[in-house]
Amino acid sequence: MIEIAITKKLQSTSGQMILDIRLEIVEGKLVTIYGKSGAGKTSILKIIAGLLKAGTGVIKVNDDYWLDSSKGICLPPQKRNIGFVFQEYALFPNMSVKENLLFALTKSQDKKIINELIDIIDLGDLRDRKPETLSGGQKQRVALARALVKKPQVLMLDEPLSALDNEMRQKLQQYVLQVHNEYKLTTILISHDVSEIIKMSDYLFEIDQGKIINQGIPTEVFTQNKGFAKFQFIGEVIKMVNQDFIYIITVLIGKDLVKVVADTEEASKLQIGDKVIIASKAFNPIIYKMD
């Protein structure tokens, strides 16, 4: 169990903000922190990692205290058993893929973990290549493998897939889930992608202005107050066409296009790029904008 209770004064785009967060994360789960830009998501990860000092608080991982401001405990990042993957890859440009992984090893570690990770994350054909020759998705796979070299207690992912195209993002999601399960990790993900969160996460914390405003199983959080439905799919609005008194809304769900009829009132709440839920009540497809 990871217990987190932290406060921190932050400067946001709208002025000063007080981060005041209390989380409990069950060991072995993959949880997501979700919210608008500037809500404090990345600051939470940095405080957990020891890269940003909390104002006050406690971080307890199983029976170990990484932070207890009342007792003057604040472990440095190197003493917190975490793996951190950022959106930026931060690979050493003068080193090959394998050398980047070897650099993350501690002196006492068995090198067999390197070959193990190369196999699991499918880096065999890339092991001798330099980062400049790799695609964005390939670099992110290397960054993920490097974060796992020390077999961390906690893997933290700060929007690592947001810059990738949809096909590559889906492949990386599978790699993350595979290593999460293979190494029995506790994983904390930051993501804005609703379909990604639902696909990957066991639990969701939604924050706004430094506070938790909602939490629970992702499908329940995102569909609450939407009513009962026989089926539900998450997609993105890519086209809206007005035909007399109705609109034809085209929604991209994975690689498939779905067209839904909406009245003028429903369509007025939507625009191109919105994340939506397509649901069915009594065989009648209904479209909901994600909150």
C-alpha positions, 0 to 999 in steps of 0.5 A: 500500500502507498499512502500519500498525504501532501501539501504544496504551494504551486504557481499555476497559470491562474495564480497561486494554487495549494496542492492538497492531496490524499491518496491510497494506492493498492500495491500491484495496481495501475492507477491514473491521475487525470485532470486539466493541464495545470491541475497539479498532476506532474507535481504529485509525481515529482513529489513522490519521486523526491524531485520536488519538495513538498510543503508538508506531508507523508509518503509511506510505501508499505512500511517505509517512509519516503517522506514525513515532514513532521519527523524531518524525513525526506529521502533523496530520489536515489533512495526511493525505489522508483522508475520514472518515464517522462514524455521526453525520452532523455536518452544518452545520444552517444550510447547505443540502446543496450548501453543506455540500459546498462548505464542504469544498472547498479554495481551489484545488479545481475546484467541478465535483467538487460537481456530480459527487458530487451526481449520483453519490450522487443528491442532486439533489433534496436540494441546496437542503434543510437537514439538519433536513428530511432523513431519516437515510439522506439525511443519511448520503449527504450526509456520504459526499459531503462526505467525498469532496469532497477526493478522499481517498487513504483513505476511512474509515467508522465504522459509518456505516449501523448506525442505518439500517433494512435497506432504506436500509442496502442502498441506502447500501451500493450508494452506498459501493461505487459511489464506492469503485470510481468514485474508486478509493479505498482504503476502511476500514470498521468494521461489525458486520453480517456480511452487509454485510461479505461483500457489500462487503469484499475483506478482513477483519481481526478484532480482539479486545482490541486484537489481530488474531485473524483475517484473510482473505477474509470468506467464508472467515473467517466460514465456516472450520471449518464444512465444505464446503457447496454453498451458503451464505447469511447471515441473522438468526434471527427466530423459533424454534418447538419442535415435539415433538423438533425446532425450526423456525428462521425466518431472515431472509435479505435480504427473504426468510424461510427455515425450517430444521429443527434438533434440540434440540442445534442450537437450544440454541446459538441465540437470536432475533437471532443471525447465522447461516449457512444451508448445505447438505451433501448437500441437507440444510440446516444452520444455523450460528451465526456466531462 
